[in-house]
Amino acid sequence: MHPDTPTRGHSGPRIEIDTEICIGAGQCALAAPGVFTQDDDGFSALLPGRPEGAGSPMVREAARACPVGAIRISGPPG
């Protein structure tokens, strides 16, 4: 797994994007636009820094919505 940069800080979830399997469907950016974006190639990426809403239930929804399971969430919800 080649995770994207995890969110920073000691509280809240750790968010990883497996760039090896991401297909750029964009469901994460639709479900949690304050956390996810798409890079110049159309693949999922985290917004820079500690994204607003990283502990939101929408982040877990974004992980569930990914058609290839490229997003992993671990740690406390925020």
N, C-alpha and C positions, 0 to 999 in steps of 0.2 A: 504494500500500500504506500502510495506517495501522498500523504495528507497535505492539504492546503494549510496555510498558517492558522494555527488554532487561535481562538480568542484569547486575549490576555487577561490577567487578573486572577485572583485566587477564588473568587466566587463565581457561580454561574456555570453553565455547561461548557464543555470542550467540544468544538465543532470541527470535524474533519471532512474533507471532500477527497474522495479517491479519484484523482485525475486520470488514472489508468482506465477506469470504466465509465466515467462521465460521458454522456452522449450529447449534452447540451440541450436537453428537452426544455429547460427553463422553469420547471414546476416549482423549484425551490425559490426562485426569484419572485414568482407569482404568489406563493404562499407566505413568504416572509421577506418582503422587499426592503425592510430596514436592516437586514442581516446579509442577504445574498444578492449577488449581481451576476452578470455574465461578462467574461473577459472579451478581449478583442476577437478571439476565435470563436466565441459563442458558448464557451464552456463555463460551468458554474465556478464562482469564486466568492470569498467572503469580502464584505466591504472592509476597507482599511481600519485599523485600530480595533477597539472593542465596539462592535456594531450595536446601535441602539436596538433594544429588544432581543438581545441574544438569549435571554432567559425566558422569552415568551413561549407559550404553548404552540405558537405558530412555527417555531423552529422545529419542534418535533413533528408537526404536521408536514413541514417541508421535507423532512427526512422520509416520512411515510409516503409522500407523493412522488418521490424520485422513482422513475420506472425501472432503474437498474440498481437501486440501493447504494448509490455512490456517497451518500451522506451518513456519517455516524455522529451520534450525540452521546456524550458520556459526562458524568458528573452531576452535581445538583442542578435543579431547574432554575436557579437564580436567586 
